[in-house]
Amino acid sequence: MTTTQDTSAPVPSSGTGPFLDVRDLRVHFPTDDGLVKSVDGLSFHVERGKTLGIVGESGSGKSVTSMAVMGLHNRANAEVSGEILVDGKDIVSASPDSVRRLRGKRMAMIFQDPLSAMHPYYTVGNQIIEAYRIHNNVSKSQARKHAVEMLDRVGIPEPDQRVDAYPHQYSGGMRQRAMIAMALSCDPELLIADEPTTALDVTVQAQILDLIRDLQKEFNSAVIIITHDLGVVAELSDDILVMYAGRAAEYGTAEHIFNEPEHPYTWGLLGSMPRFDRVRSERLLPIKGSPPSLINVPRGCAFNPRCTFASLNGDLSTTERPELVESGPGHLVACHLPVPRRREIWRDEIQPKI
């Protein structure tokens, strides 16, 4: 296995092989102010039946990554390079028509805001029917029956009546369920959920997460959960990718990330979230500063201006960008601190506080 970030996807968990394999993905946006490097050399993979959680602050490149996987970037405005292999087929080099045939049928996405993602002038049922008929040669009545079945499957009450309602007539939780029904209408093998529980109360959040988990078991889909909420990925994910400034800071199993994290940014994320599985000895610990501009990313390690431990590396943090390398089986970290020192800091300084 190659351990550098820019050449091939790391392999944090075992399985039958990845359905999605992203290799050295770069998504740049030319602007009048300069080149925005939203994603800058990212590699990961997801196997069928597995869930990858992608976490990071706003602006870290999570949603841009998901849009690239779905082939939704306008090539007139975005420079996309690298490889995005969906069951061996490269999305980056494929024609728009071939990607469109994959989208909805083999891969689907649940967007952040279903109210804006769904068309306000058409009923929820008509939108599910349209998505289903594009990929299946069925009559409109058959597609309507399927739409009712999907709404029922995701827990919409009275689906035979609700199928004729408009998006604004649904509650927030019901709209999210309807979006999931639409995404799953063609039994996709890859499901991307971008902030699937944003703006939902905690009870509905739990129901949505349970629904995604149950449907994944039913369809054996590969799932990507994109969120800034570590509680969500703790609930669902097998593997976790921590992103910062368009790159991977840390990548490993959920057990590694939550119990043996090695990147200072991951420590900051864990320290700033409430924990209910242990007694916290101190207040929440926010990460100081703000995420960097993706036009002017700091030299060396992008996290160095906010890192409490940057001075321990001499000038390395400000002069040399750390590559994503293996610190242990299936655990990859992009940090200049030596592995023993990282583990010592986590054990003696960070973990007791969170």
Secondary structure, DSSP 8 states (H G I E B T S, - for coil): ---STTTS----S-SS-EEEEEEEEEEEEEETTEEEEEEEEEEEEEETT-EEEEE--TTSSHHHHHHHHTT-S-TTT-EEEEEEEETTEETTTS-HHHHHHHBTTTEEEE-S-HHHHS-TTS-HHHHHHHHHHHHS---HHHHHHHHHHHHHHTT-SSHHHHTTS-GGGS-HHHHHHHHHHHHTTT--SEEEEESTTTT--HHHHHHHHHHHHHHHHHHT-EEEEEES-HHHHHHH-SEEEEEETTEEEEEEEHHHHHHS--SHHHHHHHHTS--SSS--SS------S----SSS--SSSTTGGG-TTGGGGTTHHHHS----EEEETTEEE--SS-HHHHHHHIIIIIGGG-
